[in-house]
Amino acid sequence: MNHPKILVTGGSGFLGSNIVKELLAADSPIKAPKIRVFDIKEYQGEQAIDFIKGDTRDYESVRKACEGMDAVIHSAAVIDWGTHPPGYVFDVNVKGTENILRACKELGIHYMVFTSSLDSVYTGKPLRDIDDSQPYPQKFHNMYCQSKVLGELRVKEANGDDLHTAVLRPSDIYGPADPYHMNALIGMAKTGFYARLGNGKSKAQHVFVGNMAYAHVKVLAEMMDGNKKPHGQAYLITDNEGHNFFKFFDPIVQKAGYKIWPKNLWIPRGIAYAMGAVSEGIVFIVRPFKRYNPGLSRFAVNYTCTDFTFNSKRAEEHFGFKPKYSEEEAIEITAEYYKKKTKA
């Protein structure tokens, strides 16, 4: 395993493309002579890699992508909070993962790292300073949360003598080309009316996309080097202390060159929740004609207004994870990206 060939599923996406970037970095703990990306979207990276276009729901495509590989980082998923049919989310996130595991076993691939989510332990109620021992919830808020739990269970069960697996649970990921936060916040700033949800007291965890990508590379490198501690384990990953969602992102929006006004407008949780319900209703009505993700949903309101904090101490203890990028550096990189994007 000195020069492993690695497959990154979802390698054209936000996190996946950064995993590829960290694998290709000069200081990467893995020196991979061949990196292959498997995705339904074309790979847009600057450096040449082997690309196979395909869908994880199609086993033959998955098997073809896995052929000749020594390890798989499975980051492909549909991230959804209620706008896609539950069956579609299940098929991509659960059956797709089953296909990856099946191909690994049939082709003799020995290592697999699975990207899960902090949503696998989300309850909708405050969770403060939890760790990796936090149990799965008894009820799920949507199919996405459930699919991540089911995916984790499949990956943990597959761990054994021939296939070594590990699960990483990202906290709220941000960074350049962030498809979930920055565009919405900048869009709000552009309107000249910037509204926040809740009362500003709730705290959540964030992680820079570069650090989350590095965590994948680091745990895989450790397993390939003979470290057995991560086998069959799941780890919550973050790189900073808990922050209120808006108090964390507001400075990045401002550093990117956007003015925030009003400076201190907060929409109470109850009102925001009702607005989310209306927004979801509109999505349901227009779904037969047009599919889009609402800017506001009840899940997003609960998520933003509820404490959800943890640390990554166990990841550090088990496989030596430490953030590669400082919080200051990560914020600067993100703000600079959106500043340049504005000028372009």
Secondary structure per residue as TSV (DSSP state, phi and psi in degrees):
chain	resnum	aa	ss	phi	psi
A	1	M	-	360.0	22.6
A	2	N	-	-69.7	-31.7
A	3	H	S	-135.0	71.4
A	4	P	-	-76.5	151.0
A	5	K	E	-98.0	126.3
A	6	I	E	-122.5	132.9
A	7	L	E	-101.2	131.9
A	8	V	E	-116.2	107.9
A	9	T	E	-79.6	144.1
A	10	G	T	71.4	21.5
A	11	G	T	-69.9	-6.6
A	12	S	T	-93.0	-8.2
A	13	G	S	-85.1	-175.2
A	14	F	H	-57.6	-58.9
A	15	L	H	-74.1	-46.2
A	16	G	H	-57.7	-42.0
A	17	S	H	-65.8	-31.0
A	18	N	H	-76.2	-29.5
A	19	I	H	-63.4	-44.4
A	20	V	H	-59.5	-43.3
A	21	K	H	-59.7	-43.3
A	22	E	H	-69.8	-33.0
A	23	L	H	-65.8	-34.1
A	24	L	H	-85.5	-11.7
A	25	A	S	-62.2	148.7
A	26	A	T	-61.6	-31.0
A	27	D	T	-97.2	15.7
A	28	S	-	-61.8	137.0
A	29	P	S	-71.6	-7.3
A	30	I	-	-118.9	126.6
A	31	K	-	-101.5	93.8
A	32	A	-	-100.1	117.6
A	33	P	S	-71.4	-20.9
A	34	K	E	-140.9	126.1
A	35	I	E	-122.7	127.8
A	36	R	E	-117.1	137.1
A	37	V	E	-108.8	133.6
A	38	F	E	-121.8	118.3
A	39	D	E	-159.8	158.7
A	40	I	S	-81.7	-16.0
A	41	K	S	-104.4	147.5
A	42	E	-	-62.8	144.6
A	43	Y	-	-80.6	128.2
A	44	Q	-	-109.8	11.6
A	45	G	-	-64.1	157.1
A	46	E	S	-75.2	-34.1
A	47	Q	S	-93.3	145.4
A	48	A	-	-72.1	129.1
A	49	I	-	-137.3	170.7
A	50	D	E	-82.8	124.8
A	51	F	E	-121.1	132.8
A	52	I	E	-125.2	122.9
A	53	K	E	-86.4	130.4
A	54	G	-	179.9	174.0
A	55	D	-	-116.2	132.6
A	56	T	T	-63.9	-16.5
A	57	R	T	-75.2	-16.2
A	58	D	-	-98.6	107.0
A	59	Y	H	-62.1	-39.6
A	60	E	H	-62.1	-38.3
A	61	S	H	-66.7	-40.9
A	62	V	H	-62.0	-46.1
A	63	R	H	-62.4	-41.1
A	64	K	H	-61.4	-41.7
A	65	A	H	-66.6	-32.2
A	66	C	H	-82.7	-16.5
A	67	E	T	-60.4	129.4
A	68	G	T	81.9	2.1
A	69	M	-	-90.8	153.0
A	70	D	S	-101.3	-23.8
A	71	A	E	-152.8	154.1
A	72	V	E	-128.0	129.9
A	73	I	E	-105.7	110.5
A	74	H	E	-99.1	93.2
A	75	S	-	-108.2	-1.4
A	76	A	-	-68.7	131.9
A	77	A	-	-168.2	161.6
A	78	V	-	-102.3	123.1
A	79	I	-	-97.0	117.3
A	80	D	-	-149.1	140.5
A	81	W	S	-123.6	38.2
A	82	G	S	118.8	2.8
A	83	T	S	-96.2	-16.8
A	84	H	S	-101.8	153.0
A	85	P	-	-58.7	138.0
A	86	P	H	-54.4	-36.9
A	87	G	H	-62.4	-36.8
A	88	Y	H	-66.9	-45.1
A	89	V	H	-61.1	-43.4
A	90	F	H	-62.5	-45.7
A	91	D	I	-62.3	-43.5
A	92	V	I	-70.6	-49.6
A	93	N	I	-82.8	-28.1
A	94	V	I	-104.3	-57.6
A	95	K	I	-65.2	-34.2
A	96	G	H	-62.1	-40.6
A	97	T	H	-67.0	-39.1
A	98	E	H	-61.2	-38.2
A	99	N	H	-65.2	-40.6
A	100	I	H	-62.4	-46.7
A	101	L	H	-63.6	-41.1
A	102	R	H	-61.1	-45.5
A	103	A	H	-64.6	-39.3
A	104	C	H	-58.9	-44.0
A	105	K	H	-72.4	-40.4
A	106	E	H	-68.1	-32.5
A	107	L	H	-99.1	0.9
A	108	G	T	73.8	30.3
A	109	I	-	-79.7	131.7
A	110	H	-	-97.4	-13.3
A	111	Y	E	-135.7	137.3
A	112	M	E	-146.8	125.7
A	113	V	E	-111.4	129.2
A	114	F	E	-111.3	129.4
A	115	T	E	-86.5	111.6
A	116	S	-	-100.9	-136.2
A	117	S	-	-164.2	153.4
A	118	L	G	-63.3	-17.8
A	119	D	G	-64.9	-14.2
A	120	S	G	-66.8	-19.7
A	121	V	G	-118.4	10.9
A	122	Y	-	-69.6	131.0
A	123	T	-	-113.9	-16.7
A	124	G	S	90.3	-10.6
A	125	K	S	-109.3	161.0
A	126	P	-	-57.0	132.5
A	127	L	E	-126.7	112.2
A	128	R	E	-118.0	127.1
A	129	D	E	53.7	43.4
A	130	I	E	-79.5	170.3
A	131	D	-	-132.1	-169.5
A	132	D	T	-67.3	-10.7
A	133	S	T	-83.8	-3.1
A	134	Q	-	-56.2	124.3
A	135	P	-	-71.3	160.5
A	136	Y	-	-67.0	147.9
A	137	P	-	-68.5	154.7
A	138	Q	S	-79.8	-25.3
A	139	K	S	-128.2	149.3
A	140	F	-	-112.7	142.2
A	141	H	S	-77.7	-24.9
A	142	N	S	-163.0	174.1
A	143	M	H	-66.2	-30.4
A	144	Y	H	-60.5	-49.4
A	145	C	H	-58.2	-46.0
A	146	Q	H	-64.2	-40.8
A	147	S	H	-64.5	-34.0
A	148	K	H	-69.9	-36.6
A	149	V	H	-65.1	-47.9
A	150	L	H	-62.7	-38.7
A	151	G	H	-63.3	-44.4
A	152	E	H	-57.7	-46.4
A	153	L	H	-61.7	-41.8
A	154	R	H	-60.8	-42.7
A	155	V	H	-69.2	-41.2
A	156	K	H	-64.5	-42.9
A	157	E	H	-66.2	-28.4
A	158	A	H	-77.2	-16.3
A	159	N	-	-64.6	134.3
A	160	G	S	-169.4	-158.0
A	161	D	S	-68.2	-34.1
A	162	D	S	-94.3	-30.5
A	163	L	-	-125.9	120.5
A	164	H	E	-103.3	125.1
A	165	T	E	-122.9	156.6
A	166	A	E	-146.9	151.7
A	167	V	E	-121.5	131.1
A	168	L	E	-115.8	133.5
A	169	R	E	-111.2	99.8
A	170	P	E	-67.0	143.9
A	171	S	-	-80.0	-166.9
A	172	D	E	-64.4	110.8
A	173	I	E	-85.3	136.8
A	174	Y	E	-137.3	168.6
A	175	G	S	147.5	-173.9
A	176	P	T	-57.9	139.0
A	177	A	T	64.4	27.5
A	178	D	-	-63.4	117.3
A	179	P	T	-87.2	-0.9
A	180	Y	T	-112.2	-28.1
A	181	H	T	-120.9	-58.4
A	182	M	H	-62.6	-42.0
A	183	N	H	-61.5	-40.6
A	184	A	H	-66.8	-43.0
A	185	L	H	-68.8	-42.5
A	186	I	H	-65.5	-39.0
A	187	G	H	-59.3	-40.0
A	188	M	H	-67.0	-40.8
A	189	A	H	-63.0	-36.9
A	190	K	H	-64.4	-29.6
A	191	T	H	-72.5	-17.4
A	192	G	T	83.7	10.5
A	193	F	-	-139.2	100.0
A	194	Y	-	-106.6	108.4
A	195	A	-	-113.0	138.0
A	196	R	E	-109.1	158.9
A	197	L	E	-103.1	141.6
A	198	G	S	88.7	-150.9
A	199	N	-	-119.9	5.9
A	200	G	S	85.4	1.3
A	201	K	-	-97.0	-24.3
A	202	S	-	-68.1	149.7
A	203	K	-	-126.3	145.1
A	204	A	B	-139.2	168.7
A	205	Q	-	-101.9	145.9
A	206	H	E	-128.1	162.8
A	207	V	E	-149.5	134.3
A	208	F	E	-69.2	138.6
A	209	V	H	-59.4	-33.6
A	210	G	H	-65.0	-38.3
A	211	N	H	-71.6	-35.7
A	212	M	H	-68.2	-40.1
A	213	A	H	-63.4	-42.8
A	214	Y	H	-62.9	-35.8
A	215	A	H	-60.0	-39.2
A	216	H	H	-63.1	-45.9
A	217	V	H	-65.8	-40.7
A	218	K	H	-65.4	-45.9
A	219	V	H	-67.7	-36.8
A	220	L	H	-65.1	-43.1
A	221	A	H	-60.4	-41.6
A	222	E	H	-65.3	-42.8
A	223	M	H	-64.6	-41.2
A	224	M	H	-65.6	-24.9
A	225	D	T	-87.8	3.9
A	226	G	T	102.4	2.2
A	227	N	-	-74.5	116.9
A	228	K	-	-93.8	-9.3
A	229	K	T	-58.8	-38.7
A	230	P	T	-75.5	-9.9
A	231	H	T	-58.3	120.8
A	232	G	T	72.2	12.9
A	233	Q	E	-105.8	158.1
A	234	A	E	-121.5	138.8
A	235	Y	E	-131.2	130.5
A	236	L	E	-77.3	133.6
A	237	I	E	-123.0	125.3
A	238	T	-	-144.9	170.0
A	239	D	S	-134.2	13.3
A	240	N	S	-157.0	178.0
A	241	E	-	-75.8	162.6
A	242	G	-	-66.3	141.6
A	243	H	B	-134.6	154.5
A	244	N	-	-64.8	138.6
A	245	F	H	-50.9	-51.8
A	246	F	H	-74.8	-36.3
A	247	K	H	-68.5	-22.2
A	248	F	H	-79.2	-45.6
A	249	F	H	-84.2	-26.1
A	250	D	H	-54.7	-47.3
A	251	P	H	-62.2	-31.5
A	252	I	H	-68.5	-42.5
A	253	V	H	-60.0	-42.6
A	254	Q	H	-69.6	-39.9
A	255	K	H	-63.5	-28.5
A	256	A	T	-77.4	-4.8
A	257	G	T	103.4	16.6
A	258	Y	-	-108.9	142.1
A	259	K	-	-89.7	134.2
A	260	I	-	-103.1	119.2
A	261	W	S	-147.9	137.0
A	262	P	S	-64.7	156.1
A	263	K	T	-71.6	-24.7
A	264	N	T	-147.2	54.9
A	265	L	-	-100.0	121.7
A	266	W	E	-123.7	128.4
A	267	I	E	-91.6	121.6
A	268	P	-	-54.1	148.6
A	269	R	H	-55.6	-44.1
A	270	G	H	-61.3	-43.4
A	271	I	H	-67.5	-42.6
A	272	A	H	-62.6	-37.6
A	273	Y	H	-63.6	-41.9
A	274	A	H	-65.4	-39.2
A	275	M	H	-63.5	-38.1
A	276	G	H	-64.1	-38.7
A	277	A	H	-64.2	-40.2
A	278	V	H	-64.4	-43.2
A	279	S	H	-61.2	-42.1
A	280	E	H	-65.4	-36.5
A	281	G	H	-62.6	-39.6
A	282	I	H	-64.3	-42.1
A	283	V	H	-58.8	-42.7
A	284	F	H	-64.0	-40.8
A	285	I	H	-66.3	-41.6
A	286	V	H	-90.9	-3.0
A	287	R	T	-54.0	-39.9
A	288	P	T	-63.2	-20.1
A	289	F	T	-108.6	-33.3
A	290	K	-	-154.4	136.4
A	291	R	-	-108.7	128.1
A	292	Y	-	-152.4	159.5
A	293	N	-	-90.9	127.2
A	294	P	-	-68.8	146.6
A	295	G	S	-69.6	-16.1
A	296	L	-	-142.8	137.7
A	297	S	-	-144.6	163.2
A	298	R	H	-63.5	-38.1
A	299	F	H	-62.4	-44.5
A	300	A	H	-62.1	-38.6
A	301	V	H	-64.9	-49.4
A	302	N	H	-60.5	-42.3
A	303	Y	H	-62.0	-44.2
A	304	T	H	-74.8	-29.2
A	305	C	H	-101.7	9.3
A	306	T	S	-121.7	134.6
A	307	D	-	-60.5	134.0
A	308	F	E	-151.7	88.8
A	309	T	E	-126.8	149.0
A	310	F	E	-162.7	-177.8
A	311	N	-	-136.5	175.8
A	312	S	-	-116.1	31.2
A	313	K	H	-60.4	-38.9
A	314	R	H	-68.1	-36.1
A	315	A	H	-63.8	-37.4
A	316	E	H	-67.1	-41.5
A	317	E	H	-68.2	-39.8
A	318	H	H	-83.7	-38.8
A	319	F	H	-138.7	19.1
A	320	G	-	72.5	25.3
A	321	F	-	-69.9	126.6
A	322	K	-	-138.9	143.8
A	323	P	-	-55.7	132.5
A	324	K	S	-78.9	-32.1
A	325	Y	S	-113.8	132.9
A	326	S	-	-70.0	162.7
A	327	E	H	-62.4	-40.9
A	328	E	H	-62.0	-43.9
A	329	E	H	-65.7	-41.9
A	330	A	H	-63.5	-43.5
A	331	I	H	-65.5	-39.9
A	332	E	H	-65.3	-42.9
A	333	I	H	-62.3	-43.4
A	334	T	H	-66.2	-47.8
A	335	A	H	-62.5	-40.2
A	336	E	H	-65.1	-37.2
A	337	Y	H	-60.4	-46.9
A	338	Y	H	-75.9	-24.0
A	339	K	H	-69.0	-44.5
A	340	K	H	-67.0	-37.2
A	341	K	H	-63.2	-35.5
A	342	T	H	-67.0	-39.7
A	343	K	H	-74.3	-25.8
A	344	A	-	-66.7	360.0
